[in-house]
Amino acid sequence: MQSWPPLRAELRGVEPYGAPQLEVPVCLNVNENPYPPSPAVVDDIAAVVALAAKTLNRYPDREFTVLRTDLAAYLSRDAGFPVGPEQVWAANGSNEVMLQILQAFGGPGRTVISFAPTYSMYPEYARDAMTTWVAGRRHEDFSFDLDEARRLVEEHQPTVILLPSPNNPTGTALPLEVIGELCRLLDQSGAFGVVVIDEAYAEFRRAGTPSALELLPEHRNLIVTRTMSKAFALAGARLGYLAAAPELCDSLRLVRLPYHLSAVTQAVASAALCHADELLGKVEELRAERDRTVEWLTAQGFEVAQSDANFVLFGRFDDREALWRQLLRRGVLIRVTGPDGWLRVSIGTAAEMTAFKEALKAVTAEVTK
């Protein structure tokens, strides 16, 4: 007997992805930048949106030429060499960027591999693109296991390796040597796949931690993705992007929906890039707050993952759901994610982090009574 509605079999009984969206005094669960754009930035964005509104009877530039040029200029600062507009692609959030990558380079009969713990949306991208999902394991300290990677590449011949750096949910960054070796492994395999390094949190990395962008000239099969949702404080704008060889960017034009980036989105993103230094001005403050949070959690006796992102994974708890609920009752919302027994807290303002620490101390004191 057929069920209704006529969902694909692998979608039946599945819950939609999404972190809780709750009205609470302290929201530290989705890794947002807690500092909104300044009035000057808001005014400039409003002005360019007003200009774009006058043309909304026409389709936008489907090649988003101005935005690609602006993104290339920004990436060139971090890469240490000129990145051309032809090496840049963008979409509605890095989520859509990832889905397009798997639509282009994955598909039926092909495999994508990652290494757990990893971003929980990755298997959903694979499912939606009808690509086989294989998850290897990291070491116990969340560092990368190259031997495991070699084994999986040889066994599964993936066309895509998908890895966040810094890793979500652990905050662990990948050494460039690991990324380079993965690129070589795929180039030498029969699958000739691509290595995708998801740098959603790259702007928060600690001093001395390099970006995978540095390896682009050496590896034709490397894709580095970024987002404006985190450090740029533009989560509501939905703009993700990548840097890669021009032929890889051209491939994504085959699977993008027509006019996939609205004129408003393009205008907002370009206006924000004009204010990059100001919008990123709070990054150093958030890094320092993160490091203080790691030190404080460690001093309280928790196990803490060292982080290059704007969040911290800590544990371990026999019943993490219960502790999460107790924090929520005190008005502090963090995230149940990652390996069993761990919780993740986003880095907020100093006042928000103080509220988190006070609530956590109160909850743990009750547990130990």
Secondary structure, DSSP 8 states (H G I E B T S, - for coil): ---SS---GGGTT-----------SEE-SS---SS---HHHHHHHHHHHHHHHTTTTS---TT-HHHHHHHHHHHHHHHSS---GGGEEEESHHHHHHHHHHHHH--TT-EEEEEES--TTHHHHHHHTT-EEEEEE--TTS---HHHHHHHHHHH--SEEEEESS-TTT-----HHHHHHHHHHHHHSTT--EEEEE-TTGGG--TT---GGGGTTT-TTEEEEEESSSTTS-TTT--EEEE--HHHHHHHTTTS-TT-S-HHHHHHHHHHHHTHHHHGGGHHHHHHHHHHHHHHHHHTT-EE---SSSEEEEE--TTHHHHHHHHHHTTEE-B--SSTTEEEEE---HHHHHHHHHHHHHHHHHHT-
